[in-house]
Amino acid sequence: MKSWTKWLTIAMFATLLGGCGYNDFQDKDERVKAAWGEVVNQYQRRADLIPNLVNTVKGYASHERETLEAVTRARAAATSFQITPEVLNNPEAFQKFQQVQGELSSALSRLMAVSENYPNLKADTSFRDLQSQLEGTENRITVARQRYIQSVREYNVLARSFPTNLTAMLFNYEVRPSFTVENEKAISNAPAVNFGK
């Protein structure tokens, strides 16, 4: 009789463990980490393209030194930011990562605007190739961020839903931060379009 209750207790315990979501947390946690790794990979790809782009522009627009230096500084800040696993769990560090990457995007936009003033630069094959690679990388960053946001959403739903939220509290699985838009208030209003004047 004792053997039977022992096996029944083990079976009930195994059932409870299976229903607590622990394995789901392991799966979702690994998906979030993999998606984050892809985001970082694409940001690194962009950072690797920038020196070639800056050097190509330098040859045509050497007097645009301020813009070129801004891009170089922004790239240095983005590549010097230490990306550790703690960034995923620390909203402040995550926001800092987003800020540094946003500054690099802004500097690159200014660089592309400068290039519009130089027809010979726009005709240069290496510049066009680099510009195309950079545009492709920006698209890859968007896709990688989208996948990360989806992975974080699934993880956070698991961490906040009952009964798996009990497992989250027990094993300290906290809600993860997701990407946000810096100027959310500014872009929430539709721009005014006036073709009259």
C-alpha positions in Angstrom: 0.0 0.0 0.0 2.8 2.4 0.8 4.5 1.8 -2.5 1.2 2.6 -4.3 0.8 6.0 -2.4 4.5 6.8 -3.1 4.0 6.3 -6.8 0.7 8.2 -6.8 2.5 11.1 -5.0 5.3 11.1 -7.5 2.8 11.1 -10.4 0.8 14.0 -8.9 4.0 16.0 -8.3 5.2 15.3 -11.9 1.7 16.5 -13.1 1.9 19.6 -11.1 5.4 20.4 -12.4 4.3 19.8 -15.9 1.4 22.2 -15.5 3.4 24.9 -13.7 4.9 26.3 -16.9 8.6 25.9 -15.8 9.5 24.2 -19.2 7.5 26.9 -21.0 9.6 29.6 -19.3 12.8 27.8 -20.4 11.5 27.7 -24.0 10.4 31.3 -24.1 13.5 32.6 -22.3 15.7 30.9 -24.9 13.6 32.3 -27.7 13.9 35.8 -26.3 17.7 35.4 -26.0 17.9 34.1 -29.6 15.8 36.9 -30.9 17.9 39.4 -29.0 21.1 37.9 -30.4 19.7 38.5 -33.9 19.0 42.1 -33.1 22.5 42.6 -31.8 23.9 40.8 -34.9 22.1 43.2 -37.3 23.2 46.3 -35.3 26.8 45.0 -35.5 26.4 44.5 -39.3 25.3 48.1 -39.6 28.2 49.3 -37.5 30.7 47.3 -39.6 29.4 49.0 -42.8 29.6 52.5 -41.5 33.4 53.1 -41.7 33.4 52.1 -45.4 30.5 54.4 -46.1 32.1 57.3 -44.2 35.4 56.9 -46.1 33.6 56.9 -49.4 31.7 60.1 -48.5 35.0 61.7 -47.3 36.5 61.5 -50.7 33.6 63.6 -52.2 32.5 65.8 -49.3 35.6 66.5 -47.2 34.2 69.8 -46.0 31.2 68.0 -44.4 33.5 67.2 -41.5 30.9 67.8 -38.8 28.5 65.3 -40.2 31.2 62.7 -40.8 32.5 63.2 -37.2 29.0 62.8 -35.8 28.5 59.5 -37.6 31.9 58.3 -36.4 31.1 59.4 -32.8 27.7 57.7 -32.9 29.2 54.5 -34.2 31.8 54.5 -31.5 29.2 55.0 -28.8 27.0 52.2 -30.3 29.9 49.7 -30.6 31.3 50.5 -27.1 28.0 49.9 -25.4 28.4 46.6 -23.5 25.6 44.2 -24.5 25.3 41.7 -21.7 22.4 39.4 -20.8 21.5 41.8 -18.0 20.5 44.4 -20.6 17.5 42.2 -21.4 16.3 42.3 -17.7 17.2 45.9 -16.9 14.8 48.5 -18.4 17.2 51.4 -17.9 20.1 49.6 -19.6 17.7 48.5 -22.4 16.6 52.1 -22.9 20.2 53.3 -23.0 20.9 50.7 -25.7 17.9 52.0 -27.7 19.1 55.6 -27.2 22.6 54.8 -28.5 21.3 53.0 -31.6 18.8 55.8 -32.2 21.6 58.3 -32.2 23.5 56.3 -34.8 20.4 56.0 -37.0 19.9 59.8 -36.8 23.6 60.4 -37.7 23.3 58.1 -40.6 20.2 59.9 -41.8 22.1 63.2 -41.8 24.9 61.5 -43.7 22.5 60.3 -46.4 21.0 63.8 -46.6 24.5 65.2 -47.2 25.1 62.7 -49.9 22.1 64.1 -51.9 24.1 67.2 -52.5 26.9 65.4 -54.3 25.8 63.9 -57.7 29.2 62.4 -58.3 29.0 60.6 -54.9 25.5 59.3 -55.7 26.9 58.0 -59.0 29.9 56.2 -57.3 29.4 52.4 -57.5 30.9 51.7 -54.1 28.7 54.3 -52.5 25.6 52.9 -54.1 26.6 49.4 -53.1 27.2 50.5 -49.5 24.0 52.5 -49.4 22.1 49.5 -50.7 23.7 47.2 -48.1 22.9 49.7 -45.4 19.3 49.9 -46.5 19.1 46.1 -46.4 20.6 46.1 -43.0 18.1 48.6 -41.7 15.3 46.3 -43.0 17.0 43.3 -41.3 17.1 45.3 -38.0 13.4 46.1 -38.3 12.6 42.4 -38.8 14.9 41.3 -36.0 13.4 43.8 -33.7 9.9 42.7 -34.7 10.8 39.1 -33.9 12.3 40.2 -30.5 9.1 42.1 -29.7 7.0 39.0 -30.5 9.2 36.8 -28.4 9.1 39.2 -25.4 5.3 39.4 -25.8 5.0 35.7 -25.5 7.3 35.5 -22.6 5.6 38.4 -20.8 2.1 36.8 -21.3 3.4 33.6 -19.8 5.0 35.5 -16.8 1.8 37.4 -16.1 -0.8 34.7 -16.7 -2.3 32.4 -14.0 -1.1 29.8 -12.9 2.3 30.3 -14.6 2.7 33.7 -12.9 3.2 31.7 -9.7 6.1 29.8 -11.3 7.4 33.2 -12.5 7.4 34.5 -8.9 8.9 31.4 -7.5 11.8 31.3 -10.0 12.1 35.1 -10.3 11.1 35.3 -14.0 10.4 39.0 -14.4 8.6 40.7 -17.2 11.1 41.8 -19.9 11.3 45.2 -21.5 10.5 45.6 -25.2 11.5 48.1 -27.8 9.7 51.4 -27.7 9.5 54.4 -29.9 11.5 57.4 -28.5 9.1 60.1 -29.8 5.9 58.3 -29.3 3.9 61.4 -28.5 5.3 63.3 -31.5 4.3 60.5 -33.9 0.9 59.8 -32.4 -0.5 62.8 -34.2 -0.9 62.6 -37.9 1.2 65.2 -39.7 -0.7 68.2 -41.2 -0.7 68.1 -45.0 -1.5 71.3 -46.9 -1.3 71.4 -50.7 -2.6 75.0 -50.8 0.4 77.0 -49.9 
